[in-house]
């Protein structure tokens, strides 16, 4: 039988461990996002997949990090090596995703530093949706750690909801880690609600 002071030490140790478990929360267990907010969770095996539901435009997607809704109606995650941005186009221009993609290619060519088109706009099926996509590389600025240019490879997807609404999903990662299937996997989680 333990002496009374050992009970006290055991009780204090159990309370400390319990408090630590409560403060840390579950490990490697994704949580569902509330509408209009990003979920917060730790992923496993070096990958993070966080659900995001947008209550304004009624879609959901699993992103590489916590998505943030912006005042202009876009949502984005900008991490050290990955980024995901979503905007919604409504009106007559949404009726032709191919033309919208061609227009964006021209705009990016004029505005994105060191823009290079890797694959031209093409229509494919991803996640059960017929989407238009193109791939490009560009320079996203200079790393504050290395002082070198941040070379990104990005894929832009156009996912129609109907003839007047299309989601424009841009997923990018540092070029030396780019995997086309990984980019398609992110886009395939997009669902209109």
C-alpha positions as CSV (number, residue, x, y, z in Angstrom):
1,X,0.0,0.0,0.0
2,X,1.2,3.5,-0.9
3,X,1.9,6.0,1.8
4,X,-0.4,9.1,1.9
5,X,2.3,11.4,0.4
6,X,2.7,8.9,-2.6
7,X,-1.1,9.3,-3.2
8,X,-0.6,13.0,-3.4
9,X,2.3,12.7,-5.9
10,X,0.4,10.2,-8.0
11,X,-2.7,12.5,-8.0
12,X,-0.6,15.5,-9.0
13,X,1.1,13.5,-11.8
14,X,-2.3,12.3,-13.1
15,X,-3.7,15.8,-13.0
16,X,-0.7,17.1,-14.9
17,X,-0.9,14.4,-17.6
18,X,-4.6,14.9,-18.0
19,X,-4.2,18.7,-18.3
20,X,-1.5,18.2,-20.9
21,X,-3.7,15.9,-22.9
22,X,-6.6,18.4,-22.8
23,X,-4.3,21.3,-23.7
24,X,-2.8,19.4,-26.7
25,X,-6.0,17.9,-27.9
26,X,-6.1,14.8,-30.2
27,X,-3.0,14.2,-32.3
28,X,-3.3,13.5,-36.1
29,X,-7.1,13.7,-36.1
30,X,-8.6,16.2,-38.6
31,X,-11.5,18.2,-37.4
32,X,-14.4,19.3,-39.5
33,X,-14.4,22.9,-40.5
34,X,-17.3,25.1,-39.5
35,X,-19.0,26.9,-42.4
36,X,-16.9,29.9,-43.5
37,X,-13.9,28.9,-41.4
38,X,-10.8,26.7,-41.8
39,X,-10.5,23.6,-39.7
40,X,-7.4,23.1,-37.7
41,X,-5.7,19.7,-37.5
42,X,-2.4,18.0,-37.7
43,X,-1.9,15.6,-40.6
44,X,0.1,12.5,-40.7
45,X,3.2,11.4,-42.7
46,X,4.2,15.0,-43.5
47,X,0.9,15.9,-45.2
48,X,-1.9,18.1,-43.8
49,X,-5.4,18.0,-45.2
50,X,-7.8,20.5,-43.6
51,X,-11.4,20.8,-44.6
52,X,-12.7,24.2,-45.5
53,X,-16.4,25.1,-46.2
54,X,-17.3,28.4,-47.7
55,X,-20.7,29.6,-46.5
56,X,-20.9,32.5,-49.0
57,X,-20.4,30.5,-52.2
58,X,-21.4,27.1,-50.9
59,X,-18.4,24.9,-51.6
60,X,-15.9,22.7,-49.7
61,X,-12.3,21.7,-50.3
62,X,-9.5,20.0,-48.4
63,X,-6.5,22.3,-48.3
64,X,-2.9,21.9,-47.4
65,X,-3.4,24.2,-44.4
66,X,-6.0,26.4,-42.8
67,X,-7.9,28.4,-45.4
68,X,-8.7,32.0,-44.7
69,X,-11.8,33.7,-46.2
70,X,-10.9,37.2,-47.5
71,X,-13.0,40.3,-47.8
72,X,-13.0,40.1,-51.6
73,X,-14.8,36.7,-51.5
74,X,-11.7,34.7,-52.2
75,X,-10.2,32.1,-49.8
76,X,-6.6,31.3,-49.4
77,X,-3.8,29.4,-47.7
78,X,-0.3,30.7,-48.1
79,X,2.3,28.4,-46.5
80,X,6.1,28.3,-46.7
81,X,6.1,25.8,-49.6
82,X,2.4,25.4,-50.7
83,X,-0.4,27.7,-51.5
84,X,-4.1,27.3,-52.4
85,X,-6.3,30.1,-53.5
86,X,-9.9,30.0,-54.6
87,X,-12.0,32.7,-56.3
88,X,-15.5,32.5,-57.7
89,X,-16.4,34.0,-61.1
90,X,-20.0,34.8,-61.7
91,X,-21.8,36.2,-64.8
92,X,-21.4,35.8,-68.5
93,X,-17.6,35.1,-68.4
94,X,-18.3,32.0,-66.2
95,X,-20.1,30.4,-69.2
96,X,-16.8,29.6,-71.0
97,X,-14.1,28.3,-68.7
98,X,-11.7,27.8,-71.6
99,X,-11.9,31.4,-72.6
100,X,-11.5,32.5,-69.0
101,X,-8.4,30.3,-68.7
102,X,-6.9,31.8,-71.9
103,X,-7.5,35.3,-70.5
104,X,-5.9,34.4,-67.2
105,X,-2.8,32.9,-69.0
106,X,-2.4,36.3,-70.8
107,X,-2.8,38.2,-67.5
108,X,-0.4,36.0,-65.6
109,X,2.1,36.3,-68.5
110,X,2.1,40.1,-68.0
111,X,2.0,40.1,-64.2
112,X,3.6,37.1,-62.7
113,X,7.4,37.4,-62.3
114,X,9.3,34.8,-64.5
115,X,6.0,33.3,-65.8
116,X,6.4,30.2,-68.0
117,X,3.4,28.2,-69.3
118,X,4.1,24.5,-68.8
119,X,0.9,23.1,-70.2
120,X,-1.8,25.0,-72.0
121,X,-5.5,25.0,-71.0
122,X,-7.1,21.6,-71.5
123,X,-10.4,20.0,-70.3
124,X,-10.1,17.0,-68.1
125,X,-12.2,15.1,-65.5
126,X,-11.1,15.5,-61.9
127,X,-13.1,14.5,-58.9
128,X,-16.2,13.8,-61.1
129,X,-16.1,17.3,-62.6
130,X,-15.2,18.4,-66.1
131,X,-12.7,21.1,-65.5
132,X,-10.3,23.2,-67.5
133,X,-6.7,23.4,-66.2
134,X,-3.3,24.7,-67.1
135,X,0.1,24.5,-65.4
136,X,2.7,27.3,-65.1
137,X,5.9,28.2,-63.2
138,X,6.6,31.6,-61.7
139,X,8.7,33.4,-59.1
140,X,6.8,34.1,-55.9
141,X,9.4,36.5,-54.4
142,X,12.6,36.0,-52.4
143,X,12.9,33.6,-49.4
144,X,13.7,35.5,-46.2
145,X,15.7,32.4,-45.1
146,X,17.8,31.6,-48.1
147,X,17.7,34.9,-50.0
148,X,16.9,32.9,-53.2
149,X,14.0,33.2,-55.5
150,X,10.9,31.1,-54.6
151,X,10.2,29.1,-57.7
152,X,6.7,27.8,-57.7
153,X,4.8,25.5,-60.0
154,X,1.1,26.1,-60.0
155,X,-2.0,24.5,-61.6
156,X,-5.1,26.6,-62.1
157,X,-8.5,24.7,-62.3
158,X,-11.8,26.1,-63.5
159,X,-14.7,24.1,-61.9
160,X,-18.2,25.1,-63.2
161,X,-21.2,25.0,-61.0
162,X,-23.6,26.1,-63.7
163,X,-23.5,28.4,-66.8
164,X,-23.1,31.5,-64.6
165,X,-20.7,30.4,-61.8
166,X,-17.2,28.9,-61.9
167,X,-14.7,28.3,-59.1
168,X,-11.1,29.1,-60.0
169,X,-8.7,27.0,-57.9
170,X,-5.0,27.7,-57.9
171,X,-2.8,25.2,-56.2
172,X,1.0,25.8,-56.1
173,X,4.0,24.3,-54.5
174,X,7.8,24.9,-54.7
175,X,8.9,23.6,-58.0
176,X,11.4,21.0,-56.7
177,X,8.5,19.3,-54.8
178,X,5.8,19.6,-57.4
179,X,3.7,16.5,-58.2
180,X,1.0,16.8,-60.8
181,X,-1.0,14.0,-59.3
182,X,-0.8,15.7,-55.9
183,X,-2.1,18.9,-57.3
184,X,-5.0,17.0,-59.0
185,X,-5.7,15.3,-55.6
186,X,-6.2,18.6,-53.9
187,X,-8.5,19.9,-56.7
188,X,-10.5,16.6,-56.6
189,X,-11.6,17.4,-53.0
190,X,-13.5,20.4,-54.3
191,X,-17.3,20.0,-54.1
192,X,-20.1,22.4,-54.7
193,X,-22.7,22.2,-51.9
